[in-house]
Amino acid sequence: MASARVASVALRGVAACVPRTVARTADYAGLSLDERLKFAKTTGIEERRCSLPGQCASDYCEAAAKRLIAELGWNKADIRLLVCVTQSPDYPVPATAVLLQQRIGLGTHCAAFDIGMGCSGYVYGLLVASSLLGVMGGGKALLVVGDTSTRSANQRDRTTAPLFGDAGTATALEFNPSAPEMVFDLNSDGRGWEAIVMRHGGFREPLTADSLVDREVAPGAWRAPRDLELNGIEVFNFGLREAPRTVEALLTAVPGVGDLPDFFFFHQANMLMNEMIRKKLKIPAEKCPYSLRSFGNTSCASIPMTMVTASAEALRAGPRSLVLCGFGVGLSWASSYVRTEGLVCPELVEL
Amino acid sequence: MKIEAFIKLIEDNVDGIAPGSLQSDTVLTSIPQWDSLAVLTMLAQFDAEYGVQVSGTEMQRCSTVSDLFSTVSSKVTKPS
């Protein structure tokens, strides 16, 4: 366990954007009618948003960022840092953050780079962006986080495809010497690298014609070596084991947390797993919002997506203490304790 | 840990399995409702009820209800 504290940086706002196209579990052809009902009941996922060909995660991040900047009334010249967390970059090269620096309309004095992380990535990105802004000693930073997992998963893979939805988000950070400290707990375990993997398309296993050929990997489940592969049982055991541990470690590191924090925003994996984690930590249901039902598992975007779609009103209303917890591909898991003061949280943007 | 309680845990938690329909020698894959969601549901129950985790490989080695019971109960008596 690595722990970290960041002073003098305030979390000011969060915005999110999704594609307009809705895919319903009730219509998913890879499952029988009975299986669709069981799937929705167990995972809690009834709908998810799917990007159209030509749309990238960065398009949703861009729309969310522009909306958030407008809502905050920020001067773009004050933004010194843009960090992009994604595993769905526009191009293998260059970094998506640099493309977004130009598309969002930020100055060339802005530092911009990518972090290639998945479900734990929001918390990792929050630490990197906030601590870097703290070192910069002034100004503002944007953290944009999003994925198009519906294009990583093979839509004929009934074991994986119906779980994932697409989204992009933006988070606003501001240097402020009187901001309350953020606390982080970060972990990784590469022994589990094959639990969630896209095998072909990197430099270890370069893309060949064979990378795109579908195989029947389980009865009725088809995917190619370049597609997202998920080992459900291993990921399930991992989340159940590690998510409660990191949250417990985090809260031990927060002096005087006393009463439970106002909200726990967990990565949205599936309802069965998330509810088990919630019960293990004895968190009351009303402190643990979900975006699974309408948006599915939105990868690294799931935490800000849940903040925007399930809790915006409460977050806007006044001071709130939040626990954020992400866990998944890597394997990697992390949690953070953050206090906000009337968070700026615009309505969900659709593209 | 008793196998009767273990069987009841499966019957109570996997939708569509009639109470009293499972025996210790029932082959898991012969249960029509024993799909991947049922497996995850039971993994959650083993964790909640007995505080144990069963890996995918261990799961695959279990042919019958009794095999699964042995796998889970061996972890309860010998915590790792």
Chai-1 contact restraints between the chains, C-beta under 6 A:
chainA,res_idxA,chainB,res_idxB,connection_type,confidence,min_distance_angstrom,max_distance_angstrom,comment,restraint_id
A,K38,B,L37,contact,1.0,0.0,6.0,A-B,restraint_1
A,T42,B,L37,contact,1.0,0.0,6.0,A-B,restraint_2
A,I233,B,G56,contact,1.0,0.0,6.0,A-B,restraint_3
A,E234,B,G56,contact,1.0,0.0,6.0,A-B,restraint_4
A,F236,B,L40,contact,1.0,0.0,6.0,A-B,restraint_5
A,F236,B,L43,contact,1.0,0.0,6.0,A-B,restraint_6
A,N237,B,Q53,contact,1.0,0.0,6.0,A-B,restraint_7
A,L240,B,D47,contact,1.0,0.0,6.0,A-B,restraint_8
A,L272,B,A44,contact,1.0,0.0,6.0,A-B,restraint_9
A,M276,B,A44,contact,1.0,0.0,6.0,A-B,restraint_10
